[in-house]
Amino acid sequence: MRVLLVGPDLEENLSLRYLSSALGAAGHDATIAAFDSEADEERTLTAAADADLVGLSLCYQVRAPEFLSLARRLKRQRPERPIIAGGHFASCAARELLEHHPEIDLVAIHEGESTLVELAGSARRDPASLAAVRGIVYRDGDAVVATPPHPIREDLDELPWPDRSGPARLIAGVPSAYLMGSRGCVGACDYCCITTLHRLAPGRRFRQRRPETIAQEMSWLYHQRGVRQFIFHDDNFLVPAVRHNLERVEALDRALRLEGVRHIGLVLKCRPADVDRQVFLRLREMGLLRVFLGIESGSAAGLASIGRQQTVDQAHRALEICEDLDLSSQYTIILFHPEATPETMLTDLSFVRQHPAHPLSFCRAEAYAGTPLERRMLAAGRATGDYLARAYRYTDPVTTLVWSQGRGLLRERCWSQQNLLGQVIRIDHQAATLRHFYDGRQVDALVADFLRTELEVNRDTVALFEELIRACVELPDAASPELQQRLAALCDRERETRERLARRICELRQALHDHAYGTLGLSRGAPRPVSRFLALAARHAAAAILALGIAACDKDDGGVIEAPPPPLDAAVGDGSRDGAQEDAGVIEAPPPPVDGGGDVQEDGGVIEAPPPPVDGGGDVKEDSGVIEAPPPPVDGGH
């Protein structure tokens, strides 16, 4: 059967790629169509013309309106063809999607490899036949029916490796690939759609692959595709057990050495409590250059409000270890949460003031479908919106004022599509990659210049938030002329500093780009043979030429963004609206295509951060663009 898998592919969508390889192993013809924004809709429809079945990766709630619009057009294109939705949001809101959206035929719940292979192999899809398929929700007349879930797959190494077709991906000229060494999460935070998803099936919610099989996959990518930077998308690369982590890291290192994998870079995510100096020293020896730390709040009250089981002291300690080891380390502060007050927000900002030399972002805790946070807000009568865009009312009236004024005032800095903090996060990854893989005084000067600018951006942003909060505390009436005067002055200052810093960020990005690709001889024209000079200038030069030679693409990737998507502030109706508009922001697009004998996709850096608040006044769509991360704040018309 010909199956088209549709979803975002900004950072190698491993969910789709695992599905594709599972379908291929079962004898089906699977193709992936990147649907990164509504601009990809026509291309996706063309790719779907001959498909017998279409699967939609509906992971991000903020992008559901775009996918539903595409599903309607796919259904009109061939009404008899099944449209299957899967992913975090689709799994957690399956009944609502099937009740309100006839363009979706059924939803595959939880991890979908076995389910999709079974559906693709069946010639019949009537209700009686579907009743025998585990792990789906479907319609039977006017009823919505759920079958028993598939048990969680215990042994992840039974799965075929993800489909690696498509472009070579470069970050600062370094061939890079994304991997999963585990699935699930050891935490159970109230706002998290990941742990919510893994509660939908029986079995262990967190599972790790064996280090030896991870090393085999890395070896294939290293030797066959020239990959030198490995970005792990695991929510928990490390677990709360130092001895286990050390044994696992040592086993991975031994296996990589046996496979001949050397001089690599590693990027990973972990919880602050799991940062141990000895473990991180070993990881740095293996090539660790960047880490995303799930800090989320610098106040005990903030951590309690979102059900985050960690302490502020653990966050301080984790960042101090990364600072001492000179590792790029990103974090997010959930400044706005259900019980946020001016005091908790100022405490969070004080935390950032103690650790300003890191790429960071600010966001709101979102009440995603099915999460404990959503259930809590519904039970308390504080929830607003519907299954597509759920938000909540704050308990503190001044916090409500700070949010209502700040989401517009700081939109282009914190939450728009190309927000300033997001661009800084991307370039921080590029700078860390440049420093790890390239040598020379020019590299040191470029990185130092960027880090000074990053520090200025962070300090300026903290100062703006503090001034906004204090203005709202002192003048809590939104209609106050004095408050509006102070906010207008703050808006002018924010715009002036943002535009100046944005210009500087663009210049630095271009300088980093030019140095990386100039060193590799890829700036203009076809790549030249790897000479002795190139081999000395960058050990990965031969790998970059190999990557360019085996896979091509038509654009540069901007890098990895680990960030909760933007606040989705949209009018809420009966589920028929098309979505919420997302501005492109003030930062220019990712660097231009590298013209090097076949083109390549350049990643601009990994962003673990929240996307922007989306204020929707009508039926419009939000383009997630280059930020594919936990979706944005959802404001349901309030």
DRENNU-74610 format. One record per residue (C-alpha): residue in one letter; z, y, x. Coordinates in steps of 0.05 Angstrom, whole numbers, plus 5000, padded with zeros to 4 digits. Layout:
// residues N
AZYX;...
***
This chain:
// residues 638
M500050005000;R498550715023;V505051125022;L505651865036;L512552095060;V513652845050;G519253265080;P521053785132;D519253585202;L521454175243;E525853755287;E522753065280;N525252845212;L528352185233;S529851985161;L522351985145;R520651675211;Y525451085200;L522450995131;S515451015159;S516950485212;A520350035160;L514250085115;G509649945173;A513549335194;A512749075122;G505249155126;H504349815089;D500450425112;A505450995117;T503651715133;I508352315143;A506452995115;A510553575142;F512854025085;D516554565123;S515155125074;E511155275011;A505455465058;D504554715070;E503554544997;E495954534996;R495654125060;T500653635030;L496553554966;T490453405008;A494252875047;A496652564982;A489752484952;D489051744971;A496351544970;D498751004922;L505951234925;V509251884947;G516351944973;L519752624976;S525352755026;L529853174981;C535553275029;Y536854025025;Q539254294959;V536654994976;R529554724981;A529754304917;P525654824877;E519954784928;F519854034926;L520054014850;S514254494847;L510354054895;A512253434854;R509353754791;R502753874826;L502753164855;K503952884785;R498153294757;Q493753064815;R494752324796;P499352224735;E499751464743;R502251494815;P509851414826;I513651994856;I520151764888;A525552244912;G530852074963;G535652415011;H542452735005;F541153204947;A536752724908;S541952174915;C547752614894;A544152944835;A539752354813;R541552364740;E540553114732;L533853084768;L531252534723;E533952864660;H530553534674;H524553364717;P519352874689;E515252964752;I520352524789;D519551794769;L525651514803;V530751654857;A532451204916;I539951244930;H543151274999;E539350985059;G532450805033;E529050335082;S530249695042;T529350024975;L522750364992;V519849735023;E521649344960;L518549874915;A512249904956;G511549154954;S512049094879;A506049144834;R510249284772;R514649884759;D516349804686;P523849874667;A524849124664;S522149034735;L525849634762;A532449354736;A531948824791;V531349334847;R538049534879;G539650244898;I535450644849;V536151094788;Y530451094738;R528651234665;D528650714611;G526151084550;D530851664538;A536351344581;V537551444655;V539550784687;A542650644756;T542149964789;P547649694835;P547150014905;H544849654967;P550749505012;I550949955073;R547049655130;E552149435182;D547649325241;L543249935254;D539749585311;E536249135261;L531949735241;P525349855277;W525350485319;P523051105283;D515651265278;R514051715338;S506951905318;G505252645321;P505853195372;A509553215436;R515353695427;L517154175483;I523354605491;A522455105548;G516754665571;V521054035573;P518653435532;S524253305481;A525752795427;Y530952705373;L535152065365;M540551755323;G545851345357;S549851265293;R549851395219;G555251685175;C561252095193;V568551945210;G570752555172;A571452685097;C570853445089;D570753715018;Y564254105026;C560153575063;C554153255029;I553652745086;T560252405072;T558752464998;L552252085008;H555551525046;R560751424991;L555051224944;A554350524974;P559449984991;G560949845064;R562850215127;R561050955122;F560551035198;R556650565242;Q554350615315;R548450295350;R549549905413;P548850325477;E543849825506;T538949895448;I539650645449;A537950625523;Q531850195508;E529250705458;M530551265507;S527050875562;W520750795519;L520751535503;Y521951705576;H516651255607;Q511351245552;R511851965525;G514852355582;V521152555545;R526452865588;Q531153195538;F534552755486;I537553105425;F542452665386;H542952845313;D549152415302;D554552785264;N559552425310;F556752255378;L564052155396;V569751865355;P577351985355;A578551475410;V577951685483;R577850985511;H572350765463;N568251395480;L568951285555;E566950555549;R560950735506;V558651295551;E559350855613;A555450295579;L549850785561;D549651055631;R549150355662;A543650165614;L539650795628;R540150675703;L537549975694;E531750255653;G530050755708;V531751365665;R533851935711;H534352695713;I534952785637;G538353285591;L542853105532;V544653505470;L549853245421;K554753415365;C562053245358;R568653465326;P573353905368;A578853385367;D574152885403;V572853345462;D576253035522;R575353305593;Q574252625625;V569052425573;F565453085579;L565453055655;R561852375651;L556952645599;R555453255643;E554052785701;M549152425656;G545653075637;L549653395580;L547354115574;R549154305503;V553954115448;F555154335376;L562454345358;G564554285285;I569754825288;E568455145220;S574755575217;G579555925263;S585155925212;A589555375184;A588455645114;G580955615122;L581154895147;A585554695088;S581055035038;I575054605059;G578853965071;R577553975146;Q582453505181;Q583453855248;T587554415279;V585955105307;D589054895373;Q584054325379;A578354825369;H581155285423;R581954695471;A574854435458;L571655105472;E575855205534;I573654535562;C566354715549;E567255395580;D570655095642;L564954585649;D559655135638;L556554775579;S552655135524;S556955025462;Q555255275393;Y559855325333;T559955585261;I565355975225;I565855865150;L568456565137;F567756515062;H571055925026;P574455844958;E581256094980;A578856615031;T582757265035;P581957875080;E587557585123;T584056905133;M577457265148;L580657715200;T584057115231;D577356755236;L574357375269;S580257405317;F578656685337;V571456895352;R573857485393;Q577456975438;H571056565446;P565257055440;A560756775495;H557856225451;P551956185404;L555156215335;S553956335261;F557756545200;C557056225131;R560156065064;A562655375043;E557555124993;A559254714932;Y553754204942;A552053684889;G557153124883;T561953384937;P569453414927;L568854174932;E564054194874;R568553744832;R574654164850;M571254814829;L568754494764;A575654234747;A578754914761;G573655274717;R571355674777;A564355374785;T558155774768;G550855564764;D547954874753;Y546054254792;L540654634830;A544955214852;R552455134846;A557355674870;Y564455884853;R569056474843;Y573856684898;T581256714881;D581957374919;P578457984887;V577658344954;T574157734982;T569357774923;L567958504941;V567058345015;W562057794997;S558158204946;Q557458784994;G556658385058;R551357885037;G546358465033;L549058895089;L549058315139;R543257915111;E538258035166;R543557915219;C546757285191;W542856975133;S535557165127;Q530056675147;Q529356955217;N536457225223;L538757515289;L544357025301;G539656445287;Q534656705338;V540256775390;I542356055377;R535255805388;I534356195452;D541155965478;H538555255474;Q532255465511;A536355825564;A540855215573;T534654775580;L531555255630;R537855275672;H538454515671;F531254345689;Y528854935731;D531455235795;G531055915828;R533956615827;Q529256835772;V531956295726;D539156505742;A537457235728;L533857085663;V539556645637;A544857145658;D541057705623;F540657305560;L547957115561;R549957845567;T545658005506;E548457415467;L555557665482;E553658365457;V550558085393;N556857675378;R561758235392;D557758735351;T557358245293;V564858125293;A566158875294;L561558975234;F565058435194;E571858715212;E569859415191;L566859155126;I573258775109;R577859365125;A573559835083;C574059365023;V581659275033;E582760025036;L577860184979;P577759574933;D573759914877;A566359744885;A564560384847;S568560834894;P563961374924;E568161364987;L567160614995;Q559660684984;Q559461245035;R562960825087;L558460225072;A552260655078;A554460895146;L556060175166;C549159955141;D545760485184;R549760265245;E548259535232;R540859655226;E540560085289;T544159575333;R540558985302;E533659275313;R535359445385;L538358765399;A532658415362;R527558755408;R531558535468;I532057825443;C524457795432;E523358045503;L528057525532;R524856975492;Q518057155518;A520657205589;L523856515584;H517456235553;D512956545607;H517356295663;A517755585637;Y510355495622;G508155905682;T512155445727;L508654845696;G501855165700;L501055145625;S500855885609;R493355935605;G487655435604;A488154695617;P494154425656;R492654355730;P494353715767;V501653645785;S501853885856;R507553825906;F509454545889;L510054375815;A514153755829;L518954175870;A519154745820;A520754285761;R522253545765;H519753455694;A512853745709;A509453065711;A512952875646;A510453505612;I503353345633;L504152635607;A506852885541;L501053365533;G496152815549;I498452325495;A500152765435;A497553425411;C499753945360;D497754635335;K504055035345;D510355135387;D517054905360;G522655415364;G528154925380;V533854605343;I538154975293;E544554655272;A546655095215;P548655075143;P542855365107;P543256045074;P547356215015;L543156074954;D544656644907;A539956494850;A539556594776;V541255944742;G537655664682;D536054994653;G533254704718;S526154944706;R526255534754;D522355504818;G527655714867;A530056324906;Q526356784953;E527956795026;D525657375069;A522457255136;G527357725170;V526258185228;I524957715286;E517957545306;A515556835299;P516656285351;P512656345415;P505156245412;P501755565421;V501355325492;D494055275510;G494554675555;G489454135545;G490953905475;D496354385452;V503554195440;Q509154355392;E514554775425;D521554735399;G525255395407;G532155095413;V537154725370;I540955125318;E547054825286;A548455385238;P548555645167;P542255915138;P542356555097;P544556765029;V538756784981;D539157314927;G534257124873;G532557554815;G527057124786;D522756514794;V521356514868;K521656014925;E525655964987;D522255785052;S527055435098;G522355595155;V525055435223;I532155305200;E532954595176;A540354505169;P545754425118;P543154865062;P545355565043;P550755834999;V549155734927;D550856294880;G549656124809;G548156794780;H554757114800;
***
